Amino acid sequence: MKRLIALLLMSLFMTGTLTACNTMAGVGEDVEAAGEKVQDKAEDCKDPPC
């Protein structure tokens, strides 16, 4: 019984870890896209009128 509980806990931990990695990768892509938009707008504002 202890072994079953330990395996269950390890499985939950591994699933949580892998999900967190995918979530962080998604956040990184979102931040990158936002940064590119800000950079594009800054480039547009270099030449008047903004």
Secondary structure, DSSP 8 states (H G I E B T S, - for coil): -HHHHHHHHHHHHHHHHHHHHHHHHHHHHHHHHHHHHHHHHHHHHHSS--
